[in-house]
Amino acid sequence: MPGLTSAAGLIGLLDEPDQQLRCFALQQLDNHVHQFWAEIADEVSKIEILYEDESFKQRKLAALVASKVYYHLGEYEESMMFALGAGELFDISSQEEYVETIISKFIEEYISVTTKNDVLQHGTVDQTTTTSEEPTPVDPRLQDIVERLFRSCYQNEDYKPAIGIAIEARRLDVVEEGITLAGQRDLDEDEEQTDMAVELMEYVLHIAMGEVQEVGLRERLLRLLVKLFLALPSPDYFSISKCVIHLNDTALAAKILSDLVQKEDSKSLLVAYQIAFDLDTSATQEFLQKVMADLPGADSDEPDSAAATAGSDTVATDSTEDSKSTKHYRAIRQILRGTKSIELSLEFLYRNNRTDMQILNKIKDCLEARTSIFHTALTFANAFMHSGTMVDKFFRDNLDWLSKAVNWSKFTATAALGVIHKGNLSQGMKLLQPYLPQEGVSNGSPYSQGGSLYGLGLIYANHGTDVLEFLRKQFNATQDEIVQHGGALGLGVAGMATGNSAIYEELKNILWSDSAVAGEAIGLAMGLIMLGTGNMGAIEDMMQYTRDTQHEKIIRGLSLGMALIMFGRQEAADELINTLLDGQDPILRYGGIMTIALAYCGTGSNKAIRKLLHVAVSDVNDDVRRVSVMSLGFILFRKPSAVPRMVELLSESYNPHVRYGASMALGIACAGTGLDEAIDLLEPMIKDPTDFVRQGALISMAMILVQQNEQMNPKVPHIRKTFETMVADKHEDAMAKFGAALALGIIDAGGRNVTIGLQTPTGSLNVPAIVGMAVFTQYWYWFPLTHFLTLSFTPTGLIGLDEDLNIPDFKFWSSTRPSLFDYPPKVEESATKKTEELTTAVLSTTAKAQQRAKRAEKEKAAKEAAVAKGDGEAMDVEPTTSTPATPGPSAEEKMDVDEETKEGEGDKKEVEGEKKEGEGDKKKRIEKEKVGYELTNLSRVLPEQLRYIAFLEDGRYEPVKKPTGGVLLLLDRRPNEEVQLMEVKSRKSVTQPAGAVAGAAAAGSAVEEIGGAEAAVNILNAEDDDGADDAPLPDPFDYDTDSDE
């Protein structure tokens, strides 16, 4: 039977009075509607009439045909309406394009309605939403189709699409149903598939952390996940701890730790310790203090935490009075205070320090120390390279250079000691004691005193329990605005996110004195103390004072402080953001942009990105436009690959401030990734005609390439050479040289053992790192804030601990070539010597004259010797009249020349032979390099290397979780055997008392690397002699004029 060529006959049957004929016509039209929809569309009204006739038996079929016709016409609203009328005839399992399209439209409509109703039901922090609006009821037919869709997915075990739709539609009951159903099927079918429920929960956790942008929905999802995780036979406590941090639920965190300790088995105890370490790296000081307070048992040793830090690695086990659980709680408190992790990081950085001093010496030789910006640049480079290593020998070896520091350069140099000794909690106060303000003693430079208070805060950054009282006392006791400046910065860094209202009030009282120098630091410190609290009282105080003061420095400090208070608050910060952006003062608008950056950091919020891009192209102030582009890096650092595409056009803007912002956005978002797209954008910006754009590009390039070697990125050697060339170039602008010096310090930061990470290894926001990066970007206005970048440095070591929190000596396996993640090679000294020892050019005439003089001297010496031998009786011989022969070299001279030539040729051959041997060795090394090698505990393991790390199957220790870098607790498979512990080297380098460095020089190489702080005391504490280091004023000019004659 030939196929249909027209639908006219079938359409004509629709007019027949016989219902069976009309039903037959509809069935045939349904089969051929995709072919003849254009013909049917002219008579679609007849089909609609049949659908509206309630006495017609095939009403739903008529609705389905009408829906398909409207689909082809592009009328999706009408098509959806008739598809709903089709009921069960609309087959959601069909693979037709029509069905898939209409289902997607149904889902969009359903999500739109349920989202709006959810916002009205649970409320929102968005002030623009009206609360008087009534919820919109969902069409039961639409609800039925979506429910059928969910059931179909669950029956086919296709869980993730259904759960994703349910999250968007705010149907948490469907999410819970899907995870529970997956868990039940796992138990019924196979034990190997019990991971399906856990996999789905991790999937939901990933969506909640990275995709969901509404705070209320995220909190409900996380609470649901906590309930589901705890209901598992073997709960995933590490995932629960992630949820707890975001929920800010200290009681739940304490309960989990208590439950694990009370199980009284080694595995549970190690998990509790591991969770404590994870909390320490991710949570704020205020959160950790509340968890410690909620833990069972008295916290009797908290006041002596500094002493505990200086004590042994082992947890106290010699007390017979305390029960085992009390000892375990004491250990957990020590971990939560941060003292243990800081001590371990300090040991890792000191043990593995690979700083190349040749680079620092090159910078010192190339930059004029009397120029303040160059002196400061080298100070920062030294501080970054040695951050956390406790190696301050550069100061001791270069006291003459250090003596050229004056005023704020001296402030910065003293604070640099805090960066170098960052985390040295047991010796921090003792180290800086000679620099700190002394009671009743007015001598000393206020710049070194202020810098020492700032440095003390950096040593105890984010763990300032032991020094906050001392810093408060010094801050309140002084009237010098420079010391107040340093004290405020120290208080802010050490007391970060404590929410301490007493410190806040003391800072506010000094702020009212309206000192521009102290006020800028105080405004910043107020924000650091109240970091992330969203304290509206503090916001109102600071906003009011921005209207009262006339000092731009104070307004800038307060603007940044308000942004810090709104850290991570997202929609809750929108009202403040709008207020600041609507202001006439560009400094307040600048603060509004920083508030967006910090409130939405790491969220990837489209709303925040749109606002930033709008301001970047519309604001009339260059500073505001610059920070708008730069802030994109804070929003998108969890999706670094998206940033190069977003700022590509901005990096070519006519406005140099926008170009600078684009370069810094790349550095912030792509830090430590070595992303090729970002490097390709930055390379031409290093040659930008504007000096500060080159500066930003250099700094960003270093942040991206930190811990990268030639194997990981072939461009690294060339870029390192570019940094060195720009520092040495006498014709380069000072600002670009400053950026190149900073870049050399950043790319080798922490002895080449740290990276820059704005999120923790567990995926949470790294609060100190984000804050440090945000404040570091303010170096544009105030150089001493550059030191804040050290808060972003994250040690990349794998540190294994046993049940007693000791450091066992064990090995693990890396399934890569050793060179792939190796340290970059050091600068060769021979290369520097070759450039210094240049051969002097000698003219041919000069060479001949020298030869004649040499021969004359030899002849004279020979005659004198002959005369002396014959006592003057030698016979006189008359010269012959023959033509004199051209004088030539004597036999001795010939011999000397031949030997020299042979020696020279021999040396050349030896050098060439060595080169060939070296090249051969290199080729052999590349050819013979095996894949896979062993690493010991406390080794450097880069983030990219973690996926290649494995523990030996026959090894003694087994990790309690998958290695993520940092501290890793180990389960001992052979607990009855003796444990081999690693020696703690950092304790041997304890700081000597001031003046005792020379006497301790023979103590060993460890002492040779320290002592810079003590050696520099007299120089940095010396009061500045105004004008002593300035060039003398020129003599007055004498003008001879006609009137003088």
KEZASE-583239 format. One line per 8 residues: number of its first residue (from 1); for each residue x negated, y negated, z of C-alpha. Coordinates in steps of 0.2 Angstrom, whole numbers, always signed. Example, Ala and Ser with C-alpha at 12.3 -4.5 7.8 and 13.67 -1.06 7.14 Angstrom:
% residues 2
1	-62 +22 +39  -68 +5 +36
//
This chain:
% residues 1045
1	+0 +0 +0  -8 -17 -5  -10 -30 +8  +0 -45 +11  -3 -60 +0  +9 -72 +9  +18 -74 +25  +34 -82 +17
9	+44 -66 +18  +40 -63 +36  +44 -81 +40  +61 -79 +31  +65 -64 +42  +65 -76 +57  +81 -83 +51  +90 -67 +51
17	+104 -64 +64  +98 -46 +67  +87 -47 +83  +77 -31 +77  +73 -39 +61  +66 -55 +70  +56 -44 +82  +49 -34 +67
25	+44 -51 +59  +36 -57 +75  +26 -41 +76  +20 -42 +59  +16 -61 +60  +6 -57 +76  -5 -45 +66  -8 -57 +52
33	-7 -74 +61  -26 -77 +59  -25 -75 +40  -9 -84 +37  -9 -97 +51  -8 -112 +39  +8 -105 +32  +15 -101 +49
41	+11 -118 +56  +24 -126 +44  +38 -115 +52  +31 -114 +70  +46 -123 +77  +57 -107 +73  +45 -97 +83  +46 -110 +98
49	+65 -108 +97  +64 -89 +99  +53 -92 +114  +65 -104 +122  +80 -92 +119  +81 -83 +135  +92 -69 +127  +79 -65 +115
57	+70 -49 +120  +53 -53 +113  +51 -70 +120  +33 -67 +126  +28 -61 +109  +35 -77 +101  +25 -87 +114  +9 -77 +109
65	+11 -80 +91  +14 -99 +94  -1 -99 +105  -12 -92 +91  -5 -104 +78  -9 -119 +90  -26 -112 +93  -30 -113 +75
73	-23 -130 +74  -35 -136 +88  -21 -140 +99  -28 -131 +115  -16 -138 +127  -1 -132 +118  -10 -115 +115  -13 -113 +133
81	+5 -117 +138  +12 -103 +126  -2 -91 +131  +4 -93 +149  +22 -89 +142  +15 -73 +134  +12 -66 +151  +4 -48 +151
89	+4 -48 +132  -11 -60 +133  -24 -47 +134  -39 -54 +143  -50 -39 +139  -49 -42 +120  -65 -48 +112  -56 -60 +100
97	-63 -77 +98  -46 -84 +102  -44 -75 +118  -62 -80 +124  -59 -98 +120  -42 -99 +128  -48 -90 +144  -63 -102 +145
105	-50 -116 +144  -39 -108 +158  -55 -107 +169  -59 -125 +166  -41 -130 +171  -40 -119 +186  -57 -125 +192  -51 -143 +190
113	-35 -141 +200  -43 -130 +214  -58 -142 +216  -47 -157 +218  -36 -148 +230  -51 -142 +240  -57 -160 +241  -41 -166 +248
121	-39 -151 +260  -57 -152 +267  -60 -170 +265  -75 -179 +257  -88 -191 +261  -85 -200 +245  -77 -216 +250  -69 -219 +233
129	-57 -204 +235  -40 -208 +241  -33 -197 +255  -15 -201 +252  -14 -190 +237  -5 -174 +238  -12 -157 +232  -7 -152 +214
137	+1 -135 +215  -7 -121 +203  +4 -114 +190  +8 -96 +196  +5 -90 +178  -12 -98 +177  -16 -90 +195  -10 -73 +188
145	-22 -74 +173  -37 -79 +184  -33 -66 +197  -32 -53 +183  -49 -59 +176  -57 -57 +194  -50 -39 +195  -56 -35 +178
153	-74 -40 +182  -74 -31 +199  -67 -15 +191  -81 -16 +178  -94 -20 +191  -98 -36 +183  -99 -46 +199  -109 -61 +195
161	-98 -70 +183  -83 -68 +194  -93 -74 +209  -99 -89 +199  -82 -94 +194  -75 -91 +211  -88 -103 +219  -84 -116 +206
169	-66 -114 +210  -69 -115 +229  -62 -97 +231  -73 -91 +244  -61 -77 +248  -64 -70 +231  -83 -71 +234  -81 -62 +250
177	-70 -49 +242  -83 -46 +228  -98 -43 +240  -88 -32 +251  -81 -22 +237  -99 -20 +230  -105 -14 +247  -91 -1 +249
185	-95 +6 +232  -113 +7 +236  -109 +18 +251  -98 +29 +242  -109 +32 +227  -128 +32 +230  -139 +26 +244  -151 +19 +231
193	-137 +6 +226  -135 -1 +243  -145 -16 +237  -131 -22 +226  -122 -31 +240  -138 -38 +246  -142 -44 +228  -126 -52 +227
201	-128 -61 +243  -145 -67 +237  -137 -73 +221  -125 -83 +231  -138 -90 +242  -148 -96 +227  -133 -104 +220  -129 -113 +236
209	-147 -119 +238  -150 -124 +221  -134 -127 +211  -120 -133 +223  -122 -151 +226  -107 -154 +238  -113 -153 +256  -96 -146 +263
217	-95 -132 +250  -113 -127 +253  -110 -126 +272  -95 -115 +270  -104 -104 +258  -119 -102 +270  -108 -98 +285  -99 -85 +274
225	-116 -78 +270  -122 -77 +288  -107 -67 +292  -109 -55 +278  -128 -53 +281  -125 -49 +300  -112 -36 +295  -125 -26 +285
233	-132 -10 +293  -149 -18 +291  -147 -37 +291  -159 -47 +281  -164 -59 +294  -176 -69 +283  -161 -74 +272  -151 -78 +288
241	-165 -90 +294  -164 -99 +277  -145 -102 +280  -148 -107 +298  -160 -121 +293  -148 -128 +281  -134 -127 +293  -144 -135 +306
249	-137 -122 +318  -150 -121 +332  -139 -110 +343  -138 -96 +330  -157 -97 +327  -160 -94 +345  -148 -80 +346  -156 -71 +331
257	-173 -73 +339  -166 -66 +356  -157 -52 +348  -173 -46 +339  -184 -47 +354  -171 -37 +364  -172 -23 +352  -189 -19 +360
265	-197 -11 +345  -213 -17 +335  -204 -20 +319  -190 -31 +326  -203 -41 +336  -214 -44 +321  -198 -50 +311  -194 -62 +325
273	-212 -69 +325  -211 -70 +306  -194 -80 +307  -202 -91 +320  -216 -95 +308  -204 -98 +293  -194 -110 +304  -209 -120 +309
281	-214 -123 +291  -196 -128 +286  -187 -136 +300  -189 -153 +309  -196 -156 +326  -179 -160 +333  -172 -143 +327  -187 -133 +334
289	-186 -142 +351  -168 -137 +352  -171 -119 +347  -185 -118 +361  -173 -125 +373  -159 -112 +369  -171 -97 +370  -170 -87 +386
297	-183 -89 +400  -191 -104 +407  -203 -114 +396  -216 -116 +409  -231 -119 +398  -224 -132 +386  -233 -147 +394  -249 -137 +392
305	-247 -134 +374  -263 -143 +369  -272 -132 +381  -264 -117 +374  -270 -122 +357  -288 -123 +363  -286 -106 +371  -288 -89 +363
313	-279 -82 +348  -271 -69 +358  -254 -71 +367  -257 -70 +386  -255 -52 +390  -264 -51 +407  -250 -57 +418  -242 -43 +427
321	-228 -53 +434  -220 -58 +418  -210 -45 +409  -213 -40 +391  -199 -51 +384  -205 -66 +393  -222 -64 +385  -213 -63 +368
329	-203 -78 +371  -219 -88 +376  -227 -82 +360  -212 -88 +350  -212 -105 +358  -230 -106 +354  -226 -103 +336  -211 -115 +336
337	-222 -129 +343  -233 -127 +328  -249 -124 +337  -252 -107 +331  -249 -110 +312  -259 -126 +313  -274 -117 +321  -273 -103 +308
345	-273 -116 +294  -287 -125 +302  -297 -109 +302  -293 -104 +284  -298 -122 +278  -314 -122 +288  -319 -104 +283  -316 -106 +264
353	-322 -124 +262  -329 -126 +244  -330 -145 +243  -343 -151 +230  -353 -165 +238  -361 -169 +221  -345 -176 +216  -344 -187 +231
361	-362 -193 +229  -358 -197 +211  -343 -208 +215  -354 -217 +229  -368 -220 +216  -356 -227 +203  -345 -238 +214  -352 -254 +222
369	-349 -252 +241  -347 -271 +244  -331 -271 +233  -317 -267 +245  -307 -257 +233  -321 -246 +228  -326 -243 +246  -308 -238 +250
377	-307 -227 +234  -322 -217 +240  -315 -216 +258  -299 -208 +251  -308 -196 +239  -319 -190 +254  -304 -189 +265  -294 -179 +253
385	-308 -167 +248  -311 -163 +266  -293 -164 +272  -291 -152 +287  -308 -144 +285  -316 -154 +300  -331 -157 +289  -336 -175 +291
393	-354 -175 +287  -352 -187 +272  -350 -201 +285  -365 -196 +295  -376 -194 +279  -370 -211 +272  -370 -223 +287  -378 -237 +276
401	-363 -235 +264  -351 -235 +279  -358 -250 +287  -352 -260 +272  -334 -257 +277  -325 -273 +284  -308 -277 +290  -295 -266 +282
409	-308 -255 +274  -314 -251 +291  -296 -247 +296  -294 -235 +282  -311 -227 +285  -307 -224 +304  -290 -217 +299  -299 -205 +287
417	-306 -196 +301  -288 -191 +306  -286 -184 +288  -302 -174 +289  -298 -167 +306  -279 -165 +303  -272 -151 +313  -287 -151 +326
425	-275 -152 +340  -287 -146 +353  -301 -158 +350  -291 -173 +341  -290 -184 +356  -308 -181 +361  -314 -184 +343  -306 -201 +342
433	-309 -206 +360  -324 -218 +356  -313 -228 +343  -297 -229 +353  -292 -245 +363  -299 -244 +381  -291 -251 +396  -299 -267 +402
441	-311 -267 +387  -309 -280 +374  -325 -276 +364  -324 -267 +347  -316 -270 +331  -297 -271 +331  -297 -263 +314  -306 -247 +320
449	-294 -247 +335  -279 -248 +324  -286 -236 +312  -290 -223 +326  -272 -224 +332  -266 -221 +314  -279 -207 +312  -273 -199 +329
457	-255 -198 +322  -262 -190 +306  -271 -176 +316  -254 -172 +326  -243 -176 +310  -226 -168 +313  -232 -160 +329  -235 -175 +341
465	-228 -168 +357  -245 -170 +366  -249 -188 +360  -233 -197 +358  -234 -204 +376  -252 -210 +374  -247 -218 +357  -232 -227 +365
473	-243 -233 +379  -256 -240 +367  -243 -248 +356  -234 -257 +370  -250 -262 +379  -258 -272 +364  -254 -289 +357  -265 -288 +342
481	-255 -285 +326  -268 -275 +318  -268 -262 +333  -249 -263 +333  -249 -259 +314  -260 -243 +317  -250 -238 +332  -234 -239 +323
489	-240 -229 +309  -247 -216 +321  -231 -215 +331  -221 -213 +315  -231 -199 +308  -233 -189 +325  -215 -192 +330  -208 -188 +313
497	-189 -183 +313  -189 -182 +332  -174 -194 +333  -182 -201 +349  -171 -216 +353  -183 -222 +367  -197 -224 +354  -185 -232 +342
505	-180 -245 +354  -198 -249 +358  -202 -251 +340  -187 -262 +338  -192 -273 +352  -209 -277 +344  -201 -279 +327  -192 -295 +334
513	-209 -304 +336  -208 -306 +317  -226 -302 +313  -228 -298 +295  -243 -286 +298  -235 -276 +312  -217 -277 +305  -221 -268 +289
521	-228 -253 +298  -214 -254 +312  -200 -253 +299  -208 -238 +291  -211 -230 +308  -192 -233 +313  -187 -223 +298  -200 -209 +301
529	-194 -207 +319  -175 -206 +314  -179 -196 +298  -164 -187 +291  -153 -191 +306  -141 -203 +296  -140 -214 +312  -128 -228 +307
537	-133 -238 +322  -151 -239 +316  -146 -243 +298  -135 -258 +304  -150 -264 +315  -162 -263 +301  -150 -270 +288  -146 -285 +299
545	-165 -289 +302  -168 -289 +283  -156 -304 +282  -164 -313 +297  -183 -312 +292  -192 -321 +278  -207 -309 +277  -206 -298 +262
553	-218 -285 +270  -205 -283 +284  -191 -281 +272  -200 -268 +262  -205 -258 +277  -187 -258 +283  -180 -254 +266  -191 -238 +265
561	-186 -235 +283  -168 -234 +279  -171 -223 +264  -180 -211 +276  -166 -211 +289  -154 -205 +274  -166 -191 +270  -156 -176 +263
569	-139 -184 +267  -133 -184 +249  -115 -191 +248  -116 -198 +265  -129 -210 +259  -118 -217 +245  -111 -231 +254  -129 -238 +259
577	-135 -235 +242  -121 -245 +234  -124 -259 +247  -143 -260 +244  -141 -259 +225  -128 -273 +225  -140 -285 +234  -148 -300 +226
585	-165 -296 +234  -176 -285 +223  -184 -277 +238  -168 -271 +244  -163 -264 +227  -180 -255 +228  -175 -248 +245  -158 -242 +237
593	-168 -232 +224  -179 -224 +237  -163 -220 +246  -156 -211 +231  -173 -202 +229  -174 -196 +247  -155 -193 +250  -154 -182 +234
601	-172 -175 +234  -173 -157 +226  -154 -157 +222  -155 -160 +203  -139 -170 +205  -133 -177 +189  -124 -191 +197  -141 -197 +205
609	-150 -195 +189  -137 -205 +179  -139 -219 +192  -158 -219 +191  -158 -220 +172  -145 -234 +172  -156 -244 +184  -172 -240 +175
617	-165 -248 +159  -154 -262 +166  -163 -270 +181  -172 -286 +179  -186 -283 +191  -201 -273 +186  -203 -265 +203  -186 -258 +203
625	-187 -251 +186  -203 -243 +190  -197 -234 +206  -181 -229 +197  -191 -219 +184  -203 -212 +197  -189 -206 +208  -183 -194 +195
633	-198 -183 +201  -190 -182 +218  -173 -177 +212  -180 -164 +199  -195 -156 +208  -186 -139 +209  -184 -140 +190  -201 -147 +184
641	-199 -141 +166  -185 -153 +164  -194 -169 +169  -206 -170 +153  -191 -170 +141  -182 -183 +152  -196 -195 +153  -204 -192 +136
649	-196 -208 +128  -198 -218 +144  -217 -214 +144  -218 -224 +127  -208 -239 +134  -214 -257 +130  -214 -260 +149  -230 -254 +157
657	-221 -253 +174  -209 -240 +166  -223 -231 +159  -232 -230 +176  -215 -224 +183  -214 -210 +170  -232 -204 +174  -229 -203 +193
665	-213 -194 +190  -222 -181 +181  -235 -180 +194  -222 -178 +208  -211 -165 +200  -225 -155 +192  -238 -155 +206  -248 -139 +207
673	-239 -131 +192  -252 -135 +178  -237 -138 +166  -243 -140 +148  -229 -151 +143  -233 -164 +157  -252 -164 +153  -248 -167 +135
681	-238 -182 +139  -251 -189 +152  -266 -187 +141  -262 -202 +129  -257 -212 +145  -275 -210 +152  -280 -221 +137  -266 -234 +140
689	-270 -252 +137  -263 -257 +154  -275 -253 +169  -262 -248 +182  -254 -236 +169  -270 -227 +167  -272 -227 +186  -255 -218 +188
697	-259 -206 +174  -275 -201 +182  -267 -198 +199  -253 -188 +192  -265 -178 +181  -275 -173 +197  -259 -168 +206  -253 -157 +192
705	-270 -148 +190  -274 -146 +208  -281 -128 +210  -281 -125 +192  -297 -118 +183  -303 -116 +165  -295 -98 +165  -278 -105 +170
713	-279 -120 +159  -293 -123 +146  -291 -142 +147  -297 -143 +165  -315 -145 +162  -312 -159 +149  -300 -168 +161  -312 -167 +176
721	-326 -174 +165  -314 -188 +160  -312 -193 +178  -331 -193 +181  -334 -203 +165  -321 -217 +170  -328 -218 +188  -346 -221 +180
729	-340 -233 +166  -346 -250 +170  -334 -258 +158  -318 -249 +165  -306 -259 +175  -306 -258 +194  -289 -251 +196  -292 -237 +184
737	-308 -233 +193  -298 -232 +209  -286 -220 +201  -300 -209 +194  -309 -209 +211  -292 -204 +219  -290 -191 +206  -307 -183 +210
745	-302 -182 +228  -284 -174 +224  -289 -161 +212  -302 -154 +224  -291 -157 +240  -294 -148 +256  -310 -140 +251  -301 -133 +235
753	-290 -123 +246  -273 -133 +246  -260 -137 +233  -246 -150 +233  -229 -142 +236  -213 -151 +240  -204 -135 +244  -210 -121 +256
761	-214 -104 +251  -197 -98 +257  -189 -111 +245  -183 -124 +258  -187 -142 +257  -204 -146 +264  -199 -161 +273  -216 -168 +279
769	-223 -165 +261  -208 -175 +253  -210 -189 +266  -229 -189 +263  -227 -191 +244  -214 -204 +246  -224 -215 +257  -240 -212 +247
777	-232 -220 +232  -231 -236 +242  -250 -237 +240  -245 -249 +226  -242 -262 +240  -253 -256 +254  -269 -245 +252  -269 -237 +270
785	-253 -228 +266  -263 -218 +253  -267 -206 +268  -249 -200 +269  -253 -189 +254  -262 -177 +265  -244 -172 +272  -241 -165 +255
793	-256 -153 +255  -251 -135 +258  -265 -122 +262  -264 -108 +249  -271 -94 +260  -264 -77 +265  -266 -75 +284  -261 -59 +291
801	-257 -57 +310  -254 -41 +321  -241 -39 +335  -253 -49 +347  -255 -63 +335  -273 -59 +332  -282 -59 +315  -286 -41 +310
809	-300 -37 +298  -291 -29 +283  -291 -29 +264  -277 -31 +251  -277 -29 +232  -275 -42 +218  -271 -34 +201  -280 -47 +191
817	-297 -52 +185  -307 -60 +198  -311 -75 +187  -293 -79 +183  -289 -87 +200  -307 -91 +205  -313 -108 +212  -319 -120 +198
825	-338 -121 +196  -348 -134 +205  -357 -148 +196  -374 -142 +192  -388 -152 +200  -400 -149 +185  -388 -159 +174  -390 -174 +185
833	-409 -173 +186  -411 -172 +167  -402 -189 +165  -413 -197 +178  -430 -190 +172  -431 -198 +154  -447 -197 +145  -455 -214 +141
841	-458 -218 +123  -477 -220 +118  -483 -230 +103  -496 -221 +92  -508 -236 +94  -506 -235 +112  -510 -216 +112  -526 -219 +101
849	-532 -232 +113  -529 -221 +128  -539 -207 +119  -554 -219 +116  -554 -225 +133  -554 -207 +140  -569 -202 +128  -579 -218 +133
857	-576 -214 +152  -582 -196 +149  -598 -201 +139  -602 -214 +153  -600 -200 +166  -611 -188 +156  -625 -201 +154  -625 -206 +173
865	-626 -187 +177  -641 -185 +166  -650 -200 +173  -647 -194 +190  -653 -176 +186  -670 -182 +177  -673 -196 +190  -674 -208 +176
873	-688 -198 +167  -677 -193 +152  -684 -196 +135  -677 -210 +125  -670 -204 +108  -668 -216 +94  -652 -215 +84  -652 -208 +67
881	-648 -219 +52  -636 -207 +44  -618 -211 +43  -609 -209 +59  -596 -195 +60  -578 -199 +65  -577 -195 +83  -566 -180 +87
889	-561 -171 +102  -575 -161 +111  -574 -143 +114  -568 -145 +131  -554 -157 +125  -550 -145 +112  -548 -131 +124  -537 -143 +136
897	-526 -147 +121  -524 -130 +115  -520 -124 +133  -507 -137 +135  -499 -133 +118  -499 -115 +122  -492 -118 +140  -479 -130 +132
905	-474 -117 +119  -473 -104 +133  -462 -115 +144  -450 -117 +129  -450 -99 +126  -446 -95 +144  -432 -108 +144  -425 -101 +128
913	-427 -84 +135  -418 -89 +151  -404 -97 +141  -402 -81 +130  -402 -70 +146  -389 -82 +154  -378 -81 +139  -380 -63 +138
921	-376 -61 +157  -360 -72 +154  -355 -61 +139  -358 -45 +149  -348 -52 +164  -333 -57 +153  -334 -40 +144  -337 -29 +160
929	-325 -39 +172  -313 -26 +179  -295 -29 +182  -291 -28 +200  -301 -32 +216  -300 -32 +235  -297 -47 +245  -300 -49 +264
937	-288 -57 +277  -289 -77 +277  -293 -77 +258  -286 -90 +246  -271 -84 +236  -263 -96 +224  -244 -96 +222  -246 -90 +204
945	-256 -75 +211  -244 -69 +224  -234 -58 +212  -250 -48 +209  -254 -45 +227  -251 -28 +234  -256 -19 +250  -266 -3 +249
953	-255 +13 +251  -267 +21 +262  -271 +5 +272  -268 +2 +290  -256 -13 +289  -240 -15 +281  -231 -33 +279  -214 -35 +286
961	-209 -45 +271  -214 -48 +253  -230 -60 +253  -225 -78 +250  -241 -86 +256  -245 -93 +273  -244 -83 +289  -238 -65 +286
969	-235 -53 +301  -242 -35 +299  -235 -19 +305  -249 -7 +312  -247 +11 +305  -260 +17 +316  -257 +8 +333  -268 +20 +343
977	-284 +16 +334  -296 +2 +339  -292 -15 +330  -306 -24 +321  -303 -43 +323  -310 -57 +313  -322 -70 +321  -314 -87 +323
985	-327 -98 +315  -318 -115 +317  -320 -114 +336  -339 -114 +335  -338 -131 +327  -330 -140 +341  -334 -158 +342  -349 -164 +352
993	-347 -178 +364  -352 -195 +357  -370 -197 +357  -374 -178 +358  -375 -175 +339  -394 -176 +338  -396 -164 +352  -385 -152 +345
1001	-393 -152 +327  -402 -136 +331  -386 -127 +335  -383 -120 +317  -375 -125 +301  -358 -127 +308  -364 -142 +318  -373 -149 +302
1009	-356 -151 +294  -348 -160 +308  -353 -175 +319  -349 -189 +306  -336 -196 +318  -349 -198 +332  -362 -204 +321  -351 -218 +314
1017	-345 -224 +331  -357 -239 +332  -354 -244 +314  -335 -244 +314  -333 -251 +331  -344 -266 +327  -335 -282 +326  -334 -289 +309
1025	-345 -304 +306  -335 -316 +295  -344 -319 +279  -359 -309 +283  -356 -297 +269  -350 -310 +256  -362 -318 +243  -369 -335 +248
1033	-360 -350 +241  -369 -358 +227  -378 -375 +229  -368 -391 +224  -372 -396 +207  -381 -413 +203  -374 -423 +189  -385 -437 +181
1041	-374 -450 +174  -377 -467 +166  -370 -476 +182  -384 -468 +193  -398 -476 +183
//
